[in-house]
Amino acid sequence: MVAGAPSFAALADTLRELLADAVFVAHNARFDYGFVRNAFRRCGVAFEAEVLCTVKLSRALHPEHARHGLDALIDRHGLACSARHRAMGDVEALADFLLRVVGACDPRQLQAAVAAAMKRPPRAPGLADGILESLPASPGVYLFYGGPHPATDALLYVGSGHDLRSRVTGHFSPSGGSGLARRVAHLEVIETAGELGASLLAAQLVARRRPPCNRTTAGSAVTGLRPLYHRRKAPVLARVPLHGTDPCDWRGDTFGIFRNERELDGTLARLAAMHRLCLTRLGLEPAHPGACSAHGTGHCDGVCIGRESPAAHDQRLVAALAPLGLARWPWPGAIVIRETSPDAMRHASHLIDRWCLLGTAEDEGSLADLLARRPPRAFDLDRYRILQRWLASDRHREAAIAID
């Protein structure tokens, strides 16, 4: 349709005259404005204009409605549009919309709505104008890079959310902005069927690519505790690697899931202070003759110097550890959690068993294959915590489909 049309450079002077001292009006205006501004820049021309976004204007005037896309405005207001998704047809619809609101609204209400619609959005210093406004308002994952070339530039951060546009824009707002926002030179988004899929994918990307601005789990360091019963010599707790193992193989007396040794030692120290446990017997202090350091402060009942029997101490220890067990799996076997994107364009079925993600299928055929080959369970702490939070909701639990 535009094969024989003139280039932007050939029309730049004429377009600049048309836009001089005018307000730049468009639907999702910053997106279009960014393209026009960058096109002028390539011609060596600096272009700046006041911008009015008709999406924001519609939201300000009619907050009772959820949808403010151009199709929704055409249906709601009966706008004239000779050719939808063609430049002149869409412009005709917007012009009709503006004329109608000018004629129908109280001037003070209209003035306030226009002021809200023309308020400049948060800007990402390193990103092209209009990038944030062009993001989809759908669930997904976003990746921040320190340079414009994802293949070679450093990945800084991976995040996820149920609304990519608002989630990413929040990083660049005055209240949510940070040093990270100033370092971002490029971003990528991956749309998903739902918020759960976005969280699981983000955790996978963080574990695999280890961006410096994310908190990461060293998988091999994830550890549990198992009491060594009837043992007289310290320590009486075994530290058991959990990452990548099958929770069905864990003994019933495996307690706690700790991200690393520091988290494990900190938890044991708090339990020792609360339950008068011996630091030497817990393995927090080297075995040595005499009392542990906690006994001198009254926080150990003295098993280290024979003032308490090992059996009595260890019974209290097991009781203190009991609340730290793996959360109970509410189903007899595996479940499927289905997600569908708000526009019904993306679907996902997550196969989960004993807090382990076995795989994700995008259609019924892929799901049937996944169920037939049933990958082995492999524990991952980040996924466990994501699934535990998700399934804590009654609504989410009731939507899960038990399959065996």
C-alpha positions as YAML, in Angstrom:
chain: A
units: angstrom
residues:
- id: 1
  name: MET
  ca: [0.00, 0.00, 0.00]
- id: 2
  name: VAL
  ca: [2.91, 2.40, 0.59]
- id: 3
  name: ALA
  ca: [5.38, 0.92, -1.91]
- id: 4
  name: GLY
  ca: [5.22, 4.03, -4.10]
- id: 5
  name: ALA
  ca: [4.86, 6.57, -1.30]
- id: 6
  name: PRO
  ca: [7.50, 9.24, -0.62]
- id: 7
  name: SER
  ca: [9.99, 8.78, 2.22]
- id: 8
  name: PHE
  ca: [9.58, 10.54, 5.56]
- id: 9
  name: ALA
  ca: [12.51, 12.81, 4.73]
- id: 10
  name: ALA
  ca: [10.73, 14.03, 1.60]
- id: 11
  name: LEU
  ca: [7.70, 15.05, 3.68]
- id: 12
  name: ALA
  ca: [9.48, 16.21, 6.85]
- id: 13
  name: ASP
  ca: [9.34, 19.96, 6.14]
- id: 14
  name: THR
  ca: [5.64, 19.86, 5.22]
- id: 15
  name: LEU
  ca: [4.80, 17.74, 8.24]
- id: 16
  name: ARG
  ca: [6.75, 20.04, 10.54]
- id: 17
  name: GLU
  ca: [4.75, 23.04, 9.29]
- id: 18
  name: LEU
  ca: [1.47, 21.17, 9.88]
- id: 19
  name: LEU
  ca: [2.50, 20.24, 13.42]
- id: 20
  name: ALA
  ca: [4.01, 23.61, 14.39]
- id: 21
  name: ASP
  ca: [2.48, 24.88, 17.64]
- id: 22
  name: ALA
  ca: [-0.10, 22.08, 17.50]
- id: 23
  name: VAL
  ca: [-1.01, 19.52, 20.13]
- id: 24
  name: PHE
  ca: [-0.05, 16.02, 18.98]
- id: 25
  name: VAL
  ca: [-3.19, 13.88, 19.42]
- id: 26
  name: ALA
  ca: [-3.28, 10.10, 19.02]
- id: 27
  name: HIS
  ca: [-4.56, 6.92, 20.66]
- id: 28
  name: ASN
  ca: [-1.74, 5.64, 22.91]
- id: 29
  name: ALA
  ca: [-0.14, 8.89, 21.81]
- id: 30
  name: ARG
  ca: [3.35, 8.49, 23.23]
- id: 31
  name: PHE
  ca: [3.90, 5.43, 21.03]
- id: 32
  name: ASP
  ca: [3.09, 7.33, 17.80]
- id: 33
  name: TYR
  ca: [4.84, 10.46, 19.07]
- id: 34
  name: GLY
  ca: [8.01, 8.46, 19.70]
- id: 35
  name: PHE
  ca: [8.06, 7.19, 16.12]
- id: 36
  name: VAL
  ca: [7.51, 10.65, 14.64]
- id: 37
  name: ARG
  ca: [10.07, 12.25, 16.94]
- id: 38
  name: ASN
  ca: [12.70, 9.64, 16.09]
- id: 39
  name: ALA
  ca: [11.96, 9.99, 12.36]
- id: 40
  name: PHE
  ca: [12.56, 13.75, 12.60]
- id: 41
  name: ARG
  ca: [15.76, 13.09, 14.53]
- id: 42
  name: ARG
  ca: [17.06, 10.91, 11.71]
- id: 43
  name: CYS
  ca: [16.50, 13.89, 9.41]
- id: 44
  name: GLY
  ca: [18.53, 16.11, 11.73]
- id: 45
  name: VAL
  ca: [15.44, 17.93, 13.05]
- id: 46
  name: ALA
  ca: [14.56, 18.31, 16.74]
- id: 47
  name: PHE
  ca: [10.81, 17.88, 17.21]
- id: 48
  name: GLU
  ca: [8.92, 18.51, 20.44]
- id: 49
  name: ALA
  ca: [5.18, 18.95, 20.98]
- id: 50
  name: GLU
  ca: [2.52, 18.85, 23.65]
- id: 51
  name: VAL
  ca: [0.87, 15.44, 23.58]
- id: 52
  name: LEU
  ca: [-2.77, 14.49, 24.21]
- id: 53
  name: CYS
  ca: [-3.52, 10.78, 24.49]
- id: 54
  name: THR
  ca: [-7.15, 9.95, 23.74]
- id: 55
  name: VAL
  ca: [-6.88, 6.69, 25.72]
- id: 56
  name: LYS
  ca: [-6.06, 8.70, 28.84]
- id: 57
  name: LEU
  ca: [-8.70, 11.29, 27.96]
- id: 58
  name: SER
  ca: [-11.36, 8.57, 27.72]
- id: 59
  name: ARG
  ca: [-10.25, 7.06, 31.04]
- id: 60
  name: ALA
  ca: [-10.40, 10.46, 32.74]
- id: 61
  name: LEU
  ca: [-13.85, 11.24, 31.34]
- id: 62
  name: HIS
  ca: [-15.37, 7.76, 31.76]
- id: 63
  name: PRO
  ca: [-13.60, 5.90, 34.61]
- id: 64
  name: GLU
  ca: [-16.67, 3.65, 34.97]
- id: 65
  name: HIS
  ca: [-15.67, 1.78, 31.80]
- id: 66
  name: ALA
  ca: [-12.90, -0.84, 31.77]
- id: 67
  name: ARG
  ca: [-12.08, -0.73, 28.03]
- id: 68
  name: HIS
  ca: [-10.78, 2.37, 26.25]
- id: 69
  name: GLY
  ca: [-9.29, 0.97, 23.06]
- id: 70
  name: LEU
  ca: [-10.36, 2.58, 19.78]
- id: 71
  name: ASP
  ca: [-12.77, -0.26, 18.99]
- id: 72
  name: ALA
  ca: [-14.41, 0.24, 22.39]
- id: 73
  name: LEU
  ca: [-14.77, 4.01, 21.78]
- id: 74
  name: ILE
  ca: [-16.26, 3.44, 18.33]
- id: 75
  name: ASP
  ca: [-18.86, 1.05, 19.77]
- id: 76
  name: ARG
  ca: [-19.58, 3.13, 22.89]
- id: 77
  name: HIS
  ca: [-20.01, 6.49, 21.15]
- id: 78
  name: GLY
  ca: [-21.11, 5.37, 17.68]
- id: 79
  name: LEU
  ca: [-18.11, 7.06, 16.06]
- id: 80
  name: ALA
  ca: [-17.70, 7.44, 12.30]
- id: 81
  name: CYS
  ca: [-14.88, 5.32, 10.89]
- id: 82
  name: SER
  ca: [-14.65, 4.72, 7.14]
- id: 83
  name: ALA
  ca: [-11.79, 2.18, 7.35]
- id: 84
  name: ARG
  ca: [-10.69, 0.71, 10.68]
- id: 85
  name: HIS
  ca: [-6.93, 0.12, 11.05]
- id: 86
  name: ARG
  ca: [-6.24, 2.52, 8.18]
- id: 87
  name: ALA
  ca: [-4.63, 5.86, 8.91]
- id: 88
  name: MET
  ca: [-7.45, 8.14, 7.72]
- id: 89
  name: GLY
  ca: [-10.22, 5.93, 9.07]
- id: 90
  name: ASP
  ca: [-8.74, 5.88, 12.56]
- id: 91
  name: VAL
  ca: [-8.08, 9.65, 12.44]
- id: 92
  name: GLU
  ca: [-11.71, 10.25, 11.46]
- id: 93
  name: ALA
  ca: [-12.85, 8.22, 14.46]
- id: 94
  name: LEU
  ca: [-10.61, 10.18, 16.87]
- id: 95
  name: ALA
  ca: [-11.70, 13.52, 15.42]
- id: 96
  name: ASP
  ca: [-15.32, 12.47, 15.86]
- id: 97
  name: PHE
  ca: [-14.58, 11.42, 19.46]
- id: 98
  name: LEU
  ca: [-12.98, 14.79, 20.27]
- id: 99
  name: LEU
  ca: [-15.88, 16.76, 18.76]
- id: 100
  name: ARG
  ca: [-18.40, 14.71, 20.75]
- id: 101
  name: VAL
  ca: [-16.67, 15.13, 24.12]
- id: 102
  name: VAL
  ca: [-16.17, 18.87, 23.53]
- id: 103
  name: GLY
  ca: [-19.88, 19.24, 22.82]
- id: 104
  name: ALA
  ca: [-21.13, 16.96, 25.59]
- id: 105
  name: CYS
  ca: [-18.90, 17.67, 28.60]
- id: 106
  name: ASP
  ca: [-18.96, 20.42, 31.15]
- id: 107
  name: PRO
  ca: [-16.02, 22.74, 30.29]
- id: 108
  name: ARG
  ca: [-14.44, 22.40, 33.75]
- id: 109
  name: GLN
  ca: [-14.72, 18.61, 33.65]
- id: 110
  name: LEU
  ca: [-13.23, 18.56, 30.15]
- id: 111
  name: GLN
  ca: [-10.39, 20.86, 31.18]
- id: 112
  name: ALA
  ca: [-9.51, 18.63, 34.12]
- id: 113
  name: ALA
  ca: [-9.64, 15.49, 31.96]
- id: 114
  name: VAL
  ca: [-7.43, 17.07, 29.28]
- id: 115
  name: ALA
  ca: [-4.90, 18.13, 31.93]
- id: 116
  name: ALA
  ca: [-4.79, 14.56, 33.27]
- id: 117
  name: ALA
  ca: [-4.45, 13.12, 29.75]
- id: 118
  name: MET
  ca: [-1.61, 15.48, 28.84]
- id: 119
  name: LYS
  ca: [0.41, 14.84, 31.99]
- id: 120
  name: ARG
  ca: [3.75, 13.44, 30.91]
- id: 121
  name: PRO
  ca: [4.23, 9.81, 31.88]
- id: 122
  name: PRO
  ca: [7.34, 8.46, 33.60]
- id: 123
  name: ARG
  ca: [10.32, 8.47, 31.27]
- id: 124
  name: ALA
  ca: [13.06, 5.89, 30.95]
- id: 125
  name: PRO
  ca: [16.22, 7.94, 30.32]
- id: 126
  name: GLY
  ca: [17.88, 5.27, 28.20]
- id: 127
  name: LEU
  ca: [14.82, 4.13, 26.24]
- id: 128
  name: ALA
  ca: [13.27, 5.60, 23.11]
- id: 129
  name: ASP
  ca: [10.20, 7.76, 23.63]
- id: 130
  name: GLY
  ca: [6.98, 5.75, 23.42]
- id: 131
  name: ILE
  ca: [8.51, 2.39, 24.42]
- id: 132
  name: LEU
  ca: [6.76, 2.26, 27.80]
- id: 133
  name: GLU
  ca: [3.39, 3.22, 26.33]
- id: 134
  name: SER
  ca: [3.71, 0.51, 23.67]
- id: 135
  name: LEU
  ca: [4.01, -2.30, 26.24]
- id: 136
  name: PRO
  ca: [1.05, -4.68, 26.46]
- id: 137
  name: ALA
  ca: [-1.24, -4.53, 29.49]
- id: 138
  name: SER
  ca: [-1.04, -8.32, 29.82]
- id: 139
  name: PRO
  ca: [0.74, -10.85, 32.06]
- id: 140
  name: GLY
  ca: [4.34, -11.62, 31.28]
- id: 141
  name: VAL
  ca: [8.04, -11.32, 31.98]
- id: 142
  name: TYR
  ca: [10.28, -8.33, 31.31]
- id: 143
  name: LEU
  ca: [14.06, -8.23, 30.94]
- id: 144
  name: PHE
  ca: [16.16, -5.09, 31.49]
- id: 145
  name: TYR
  ca: [19.49, -4.80, 29.65]
- id: 146
  name: GLY
  ca: [22.37, -2.40, 30.18]
- id: 147
  name: GLY
  ca: [22.85, -1.89, 26.44]
- id: 148
  name: PRO
  ca: [20.83, -1.98, 23.20]
- id: 149
  name: HIS
  ca: [22.02, -5.43, 22.10]
- id: 150
  name: PRO
  ca: [20.50, -8.33, 24.13]
- id: 151
  name: ALA
  ca: [22.81, -10.86, 22.49]
- id: 152
  name: THR
  ca: [25.93, -9.15, 23.84]
- id: 153
  name: ASP
  ca: [24.92, -6.59, 26.49]
- id: 154
  name: ALA
  ca: [24.52, -7.49, 30.14]
- id: 155
  name: LEU
  ca: [21.13, -8.60, 31.41]
- id: 156
  name: LEU
  ca: [20.50, -6.50, 34.53]
- id: 157
  name: TYR
  ca: [17.16, -7.67, 35.89]
- id: 158
  name: VAL
  ca: [14.24, -10.01, 35.23]
- id: 159
  name: GLY
  ca: [10.76, -9.27, 36.59]
- id: 160
  name: SER
  ca: [7.18, -10.35, 36.06]
- id: 161
  name: GLY
  ca: [3.64, -9.08, 36.60]
- id: 162
  name: HIS
  ca: [0.00, -9.47, 35.65]
- id: 163
  name: ASP
  ca: [0.12, -6.13, 33.77]
- id: 164
  name: LEU
  ca: [3.44, -5.61, 31.99]
- id: 165
  name: ARG
  ca: [2.80, -1.97, 31.14]
- id: 166
  name: SER
  ca: [2.04, -0.82, 34.68]
- id: 167
  name: ARG
  ca: [4.69, -3.09, 36.22]
- id: 168
  name: VAL
  ca: [7.51, -1.88, 33.96]
- id: 169
  name: THR
  ca: [6.39, 1.76, 34.06]
- id: 170
  name: GLY
  ca: [6.50, 1.60, 37.87]
- id: 171
  name: HIS
  ca: [10.27, 1.13, 37.72]
- id: 172
  name: PHE
  ca: [10.61, 4.53, 36.05]
- id: 173
  name: SER
  ca: [8.11, 6.53, 38.13]
- id: 174
  name: PRO
  ca: [9.36, 9.16, 40.60]
- id: 175
  name: SER
  ca: [8.20, 7.00, 43.54]
- id: 176
  name: GLY
  ca: [9.32, 3.62, 42.18]
- id: 177
  name: GLY
  ca: [12.39, 4.72, 40.24]
- id: 178
  name: SER
  ca: [15.82, 3.54, 41.29]
- id: 179
  name: GLY
  ca: [19.43, 3.31, 40.21]
- id: 180
  name: LEU
  ca: [18.42, 0.30, 38.13]
- id: 181
  name: ALA
  ca: [16.03, 2.42, 36.01]
- id: 182
  name: ARG
  ca: [18.85, 4.81, 35.09]
- id: 183
  name: ARG
  ca: [20.98, 1.90, 33.81]
- id: 184
  name: VAL
  ca: [18.34, 0.40, 31.48]
- id: 185
  name: ALA
  ca: [19.12, 0.89, 27.79]
- id: 186
  name: HIS
  ca: [16.91, -1.84, 26.34]
- id: 187
  name: LEU
  ca: [14.03, -4.02, 27.46]
- id: 188
  name: GLU
  ca: [12.34, -7.15, 26.22]
- id: 189
  name: VAL
  ca: [8.97, -8.58, 27.23]
- id: 190
  name: ILE
  ca: [7.59, -12.11, 26.97]
- id: 191
  name: GLU
  ca: [3.81, -12.30, 27.21]
- id: 192
  name: THR
  ca: [2.37, -15.29, 29.06]
- id: 193
  name: ALA
  ca: [-1.09, -16.76, 29.50]
- id: 194
  name: GLY
  ca: [-1.29, -15.71, 33.14]
- id: 195
  name: GLU
  ca: [0.43, -14.36, 36.22]
- id: 196
  name: LEU
  ca: [1.49, -17.78, 37.55]
- id: 197
  name: GLY
  ca: [3.20, -18.69, 34.29]
- id: 198
  name: ALA
  ca: [4.95, -15.30, 34.32]
- id: 199
  name: SER
  ca: [6.28, -15.86, 37.86]
- id: 200
  name: LEU
  ca: [7.50, -19.38, 37.06]
- id: 201
  name: LEU
  ca: [9.19, -18.27, 33.83]
- id: 202
  name: ALA
  ca: [10.88, -15.33, 35.56]
- id: 203
  name: ALA
  ca: [12.24, -17.67, 38.26]
- id: 204
  name: GLN
  ca: [13.59, -19.98, 35.57]
- id: 205
  name: LEU
  ca: [15.31, -17.11, 33.73]
- id: 206
  name: VAL
  ca: [16.81, -15.73, 36.95]
- id: 207
  name: ALA
  ca: [18.19, -19.14, 37.90]
- id: 208
  name: ARG
  ca: [19.65, -19.72, 34.44]
- id: 209
  name: ARG
  ca: [21.03, -16.26, 33.64]
- id: 210
  name: ARG
  ca: [21.67, -14.90, 37.16]
- id: 211
  name: PRO
  ca: [21.19, -11.14, 36.47]
- id: 212
  name: PRO
  ca: [23.07, -9.06, 39.07]
- id: 213
  name: CYS
  ca: [20.05, -6.99, 40.22]
- id: 214
  name: ASN
  ca: [17.95, -10.07, 41.11]
- id: 215
  name: ARG
  ca: [18.19, -12.02, 44.31]
- id: 216
  name: THR
  ca: [19.20, -15.50, 43.23]
- id: 217
  name: THR
  ca: [19.20, -18.90, 44.92]
- id: 218
  name: ALA
  ca: [22.28, -21.06, 44.65]
- id: 219
  name: GLY
  ca: [20.38, -24.25, 43.91]
- id: 220
  name: SER
  ca: [22.98, -26.63, 45.29]
- id: 221
  name: ALA
  ca: [23.00, -24.69, 48.58]
- id: 222
  name: VAL
  ca: [19.31, -25.34, 49.36]
- id: 223
  name: THR
  ca: [19.36, -27.53, 52.44]
- id: 224
  name: GLY
  ca: [17.13, -29.18, 55.02]
- id: 225
  name: LEU
  ca: [17.77, -30.56, 58.52]
- id: 226
  name: ARG
  ca: [17.37, -34.12, 59.75]
- id: 227
  name: PRO
  ca: [17.80, -35.12, 63.43]
- id: 228
  name: LEU
  ca: [20.34, -37.83, 64.24]
- id: 229
  name: TYR
  ca: [18.47, -39.69, 66.97]
- id: 230
  name: HIS
  ca: [20.08, -41.27, 70.05]
- id: 231
  name: ARG
  ca: [23.41, -39.64, 69.27]
- id: 232
  name: ARG
  ca: [25.44, -38.62, 72.28]
- id: 233
  name: LYS
  ca: [28.16, -36.64, 70.49]
- id: 234
  name: ALA
  ca: [27.46, -33.30, 68.79]
- id: 235
  name: PRO
  ca: [26.23, -32.30, 66.29]
- id: 236
  name: VAL
  ca: [22.87, -34.06, 66.30]
- id: 237
  name: LEU
  ca: [21.55, -32.53, 63.06]
- id: 238
  name: ALA
  ca: [22.44, -33.65, 59.54]
- id: 239
  name: ARG
  ca: [22.36, -31.04, 56.76]
- id: 240
  name: VAL
  ca: [20.59, -32.60, 53.77]
- id: 241
  name: PRO
  ca: [20.81, -31.24, 50.16]
- id: 242
  name: LEU
  ca: [17.29, -30.75, 48.77]
- id: 243
  name: HIS
  ca: [17.65, -28.99, 45.40]
- id: 244
  name: GLY
  ca: [16.71, -31.22, 42.48]
- id: 245
  name: THR
  ca: [15.55, -34.09, 44.71]
- id: 246
  name: ASP
  ca: [12.09, -35.69, 44.81]
- id: 247
  name: PRO
  ca: [10.08, -34.53, 47.87]
- id: 248
  name: CYS
  ca: [8.48, -37.99, 47.93]
- id: 249
  name: ASP
  ca: [11.91, -39.36, 48.85]
- id: 250
  name: TRP
  ca: [12.31, -37.03, 51.80]
- id: 251
  name: ARG
  ca: [11.90, -38.66, 55.15]
- id: 252
  name: GLY
  ca: [9.11, -37.41, 57.35]
- id: 253
  name: ASP
  ca: [11.65, -35.95, 59.75]
- id: 254
  name: THR
  ca: [13.26, -33.61, 57.21]
- id: 255
  name: PHE
  ca: [12.74, -30.11, 58.52]
- id: 256
  name: GLY
  ca: [13.15, -26.69, 56.99]
- id: 257
  name: ILE
  ca: [14.03, -25.55, 53.50]
- id: 258
  name: PHE
  ca: [16.91, -23.10, 53.69]
- id: 259
  name: ARG
  ca: [18.25, -20.97, 50.85]
- id: 260
  name: ASN
  ca: [21.83, -21.25, 52.10]
- id: 261
  name: GLU
  ca: [23.99, -22.02, 55.15]
- id: 262
  name: ARG
  ca: [23.63, -18.48, 56.48]
- id: 263
  name: GLU
  ca: [19.84, -18.72, 56.52]
- id: 264
  name: LEU
  ca: [20.02, -22.17, 58.14]
- id: 265
  name: ASP
  ca: [22.45, -21.05, 60.87]
- id: 266
  name: GLY
  ca: [20.38, -17.93, 61.58]
- id: 267
  name: THR
  ca: [17.21, -20.00, 61.99]
- id: 268
  name: LEU
  ca: [18.94, -22.47, 64.32]
- id: 269
  name: ALA
  ca: [20.33, -19.61, 66.43]
- id: 270
  name: ARG
  ca: [16.84, -18.12, 66.85]
- id: 271
  name: LEU
  ca: [15.36, -21.51, 67.77]
- id: 272
  name: ALA
  ca: [18.17, -22.08, 70.26]
- id: 273
  name: ALA
  ca: [17.43, -18.79, 72.03]
- id: 274
  name: MET
  ca: [13.67, -19.44, 72.08]
- id: 275
  name: HIS
  ca: [13.84, -23.07, 73.27]
- id: 276
  name: ARG
  ca: [17.02, -23.07, 75.43]
- id: 277
  name: LEU
  ca: [18.93, -25.35, 73.07]
- id: 278
  name: CYS
  ca: [22.65, -26.04, 73.14]
- id: 279
  name: LEU
  ca: [24.71, -24.32, 70.43]
- id: 280
  name: THR
  ca: [27.35, -27.05, 70.50]
- id: 281
  name: ARG
  ca: [24.80, -29.83, 70.15]
- id: 282
  name: LEU
  ca: [23.18, -27.99, 67.22]
- id: 283
  name: GLY
  ca: [26.53, -27.69, 65.47]
- id: 284
  name: LEU
  ca: [26.64, -23.89, 65.70]
- id: 285
  name: GLU
  ca: [29.76, -24.03, 67.89]
- id: 286
  name: PRO
  ca: [32.66, -26.49, 67.63]
- id: 287
  name: ALA
  ca: [32.53, -29.38, 70.11]
- id: 288
  name: HIS
  ca: [34.73, -28.64, 73.11]
- id: 289
  name: PRO
  ca: [34.89, -29.54, 76.80]
- id: 290
  name: GLY
  ca: [32.67, -27.41, 78.97]
- id: 291
  name: ALA
  ca: [29.56, -25.32, 78.47]
- id: 292
  name: CYS
  ca: [28.48, -23.70, 75.24]
- id: 293
  name: SER
  ca: [28.31, -19.89, 75.11]
- id: 294
  name: ALA
  ca: [24.51, -19.92, 75.46]
- id: 295
  name: HIS
  ca: [24.63, -21.67, 78.84]
- id: 296
  name: GLY
  ca: [26.46, -18.76, 80.43]
- id: 297
  name: THR
  ca: [23.65, -16.38, 79.42]
- id: 298
  name: GLY
  ca: [20.88, -18.70, 80.60]
- id: 299
  name: HIS
  ca: [19.78, -19.71, 77.08]
- id: 300
  name: CYS
  ca: [20.89, -23.36, 77.28]
- id: 301
  name: ASP
  ca: [19.61, -25.85, 79.89]
- id: 302
  name: GLY
  ca: [23.04, -27.43, 80.15]
- id: 303
  name: VAL
  ca: [23.10, -30.62, 78.11]
- id: 304
  name: CYS
  ca: [26.68, -29.65, 77.17]
- id: 305
  name: ILE
  ca: [27.82, -30.05, 80.82]
- id: 306
  name: GLY
  ca: [25.53, -32.89, 81.87]
- id: 307
  name: ARG
  ca: [22.82, -30.83, 83.55]
- id: 308
  name: GLU
  ca: [20.19, -32.04, 81.07]
- id: 309
  name: SER
  ca: [19.86, -35.43, 79.41]
- id: 310
  name: PRO
  ca: [20.51, -35.62, 75.64]
- id: 311
  name: ALA
  ca: [17.08, -37.25, 75.20]
- id: 312
  name: ALA
  ca: [15.27, -34.35, 76.90]
- id: 313
  name: HIS
  ca: [17.21, -31.77, 74.89]
- id: 314
  name: ASP
  ca: [16.61, -33.55, 71.57]
- id: 315
  name: GLN
  ca: [12.89, -33.98, 72.26]
- id: 316
  name: ARG
  ca: [12.65, -30.22, 72.70]
- id: 317
  name: LEU
  ca: [14.74, -29.74, 69.54]
- id: 318
  name: VAL
  ca: [12.41, -31.88, 67.39]
- id: 319
  name: ALA
  ca: [9.38, -30.00, 68.74]
- id: 320
  name: ALA
  ca: [11.07, -26.68, 67.84]
- id: 321
  name: LEU
  ca: [11.79, -27.92, 64.29]
- id: 322
  name: ALA
  ca: [8.29, -29.31, 63.66]
- id: 323
  name: PRO
  ca: [6.76, -26.07, 62.25]
- id: 324
  name: LEU
  ca: [9.55, -25.92, 59.65]
- id: 325
  name: GLY
  ca: [8.40, -28.94, 57.64]
- id: 326
  name: LEU
  ca: [7.45, -28.82, 53.96]
- id: 327
  name: ALA
  ca: [3.93, -27.48, 53.45]
- id: 328
  name: ARG
  ca: [1.40, -30.30, 53.07]
- id: 329
  name: TRP
  ca: [0.49, -31.12, 49.46]
- id: 330
  name: PRO
  ca: [-3.35, -30.93, 49.41]
- id: 331
  name: TRP
  ca: [-3.93, -33.51, 46.64]
- id: 332
  name: PRO
  ca: [-3.23, -37.28, 46.39]
- id: 333
  name: GLY
  ca: [-1.22, -36.76, 43.19]
- id: 334
  name: ALA
  ca: [-0.46, -34.29, 40.44]
- id: 335
  name: ILE
  ca: [-2.64, -31.33, 39.40]
- id: 336
  name: VAL
  ca: [-3.05, -29.14, 36.33]
- id: 337
  name: ILE
  ca: [-3.47, -25.37, 36.62]
- id: 338
  name: ARG
  ca: [-4.86, -23.74, 33.48]
- id: 339
  name: GLU
  ca: [-4.36, -20.11, 32.49]
- id: 340
  name: THR
  ca: [-5.78, -18.05, 29.63]
- id: 341
  name: SER
  ca: [-4.61, -14.55, 28.74]
- id: 342
  name: PRO
  ca: [-7.12, -11.67, 28.96]
- id: 343
  name: ASP
  ca: [-7.34, -11.54, 25.15]
- id: 344
  name: ALA
  ca: [-7.74, -15.36, 24.98]
- id: 345
  name: MET
  ca: [-4.78, -15.53, 22.58]
- id: 346
  name: ARG
  ca: [-2.46, -17.52, 24.88]
- id: 347
  name: HIS
  ca: [-3.15, -20.65, 26.90]
- id: 348
  name: ALA
  ca: [-1.05, -22.60, 29.36]
- id: 349
  name: SER
  ca: [-1.50, -25.75, 31.44]
- id: 350
  name: HIS
  ca: [1.00, -26.19, 34.28]
- id: 351
  name: LEU
  ca: [1.54, -29.77, 35.51]
- id: 352
  name: ILE
  ca: [2.53, -29.73, 39.18]
- id: 353
  name: ASP
  ca: [3.16, -32.50, 41.72]
- id: 354
  name: ARG
  ca: [4.33, -32.15, 45.34]
- id: 355
  name: TRP
  ca: [5.21, -28.48, 44.74]
- id: 356
  name: CYS
  ca: [7.38, -29.38, 41.73]
- id: 357
  name: LEU
  ca: [6.65, -27.98, 38.27]
- id: 358
  name: LEU
  ca: [6.82, -30.92, 35.86]
- id: 359
  name: GLY
  ca: [6.22, -28.83, 32.75]
- id: 360
  name: THR
  ca: [3.97, -26.36, 30.94]
- id: 361
  name: ALA
  ca: [1.90, -27.09, 27.82]
- id: 362
  name: GLU
  ca: [0.38, -24.51, 25.48]
- id: 363
  name: ASP
  ca: [-2.29, -26.76, 23.93]
- id: 364
  name: GLU
  ca: [-4.17, -29.97, 24.61]
- id: 365
  name: GLY
  ca: [-1.87, -32.10, 22.44]
- id: 366
  name: SER
  ca: [1.22, -30.90, 24.29]
- id: 367
  name: LEU
  ca: [-0.53, -31.48, 27.62]
- id: 368
  name: ALA
  ca: [-1.41, -35.06, 26.65]
- id: 369
  name: ASP
  ca: [2.25, -35.67, 25.77]
- id: 370
  name: LEU
  ca: [3.39, -34.13, 29.05]
- id: 371
  name: LEU
  ca: [1.00, -36.32, 31.04]
- id: 372
  name: ALA
  ca: [2.13, -39.43, 29.15]
- id: 373
  name: ARG
  ca: [5.83, -38.99, 29.78]
- id: 374
  name: ARG
  ca: [5.41, -37.44, 33.27]
- id: 375
  name: PRO
  ca: [8.83, -35.89, 33.96]
- id: 376
  name: PRO
  ca: [10.39, -36.70, 37.36]
- id: 377
  name: ARG
  ca: [9.80, -34.40, 40.31]
- id: 378
  name: ALA
  ca: [12.76, -32.09, 41.05]
- id: 379
  name: PHE
  ca: [12.49, -29.67, 43.96]
- id: 380
  name: ASP
  ca: [13.25, -25.99, 43.31]
- id: 381
  name: LEU
  ca: [12.96, -23.54, 46.21]
- id: 382
  name: ASP
  ca: [11.89, -20.49, 44.18]
- id: 383
  name: ARG
  ca: [9.17, -22.43, 42.36]
- id: 384
  name: TYR
  ca: [8.03, -23.96, 45.64]
- id: 385
  name: ARG
  ca: [7.54, -20.52, 47.17]
- id: 386
  name: ILE
  ca: [5.74, -19.22, 44.08]
- id: 387
  name: LEU
  ca: [3.37, -22.22, 44.05]
- id: 388
  name: GLN
  ca: [2.82, -22.07, 47.80]
- id: 389
  name: ARG
  ca: [1.73, -18.41, 47.57]
- id: 390
  name: TRP
  ca: [-0.46, -19.11, 44.53]
- id: 391
  name: LEU
  ca: [-2.23, -22.11, 46.05]
- id: 392
  name: ALA
  ca: [-2.80, -20.33, 49.37]
- id: 393
  name: SER
  ca: [-5.74, -18.66, 47.61]
- id: 394
  name: ASP
  ca: [-9.03, -20.58, 47.91]
- id: 395
  name: ARG
  ca: [-9.98, -19.48, 44.39]
- id: 396
  name: HIS
  ca: [-6.74, -20.78, 42.91]
- id: 397
  name: ARG
  ca: [-6.94, -24.07, 44.82]
- id: 398
  name: GLU
  ca: [-10.50, -24.69, 43.68]
- id: 399
  name: ALA
  ca: [-9.48, -24.09, 40.05]
- id: 400
  name: ALA
  ca: [-6.74, -26.75, 40.17]
- id: 401
  name: ILE
  ca: [-7.60, -29.98, 38.34]
- id: 402
  name: ALA
  ca: [-6.51, -33.20, 40.09]
- id: 403
  name: ILE
  ca: [-5.45, -35.76, 37.51]
- id: 404
  name: ASP
  ca: [-4.60, -38.87, 39.55]
...
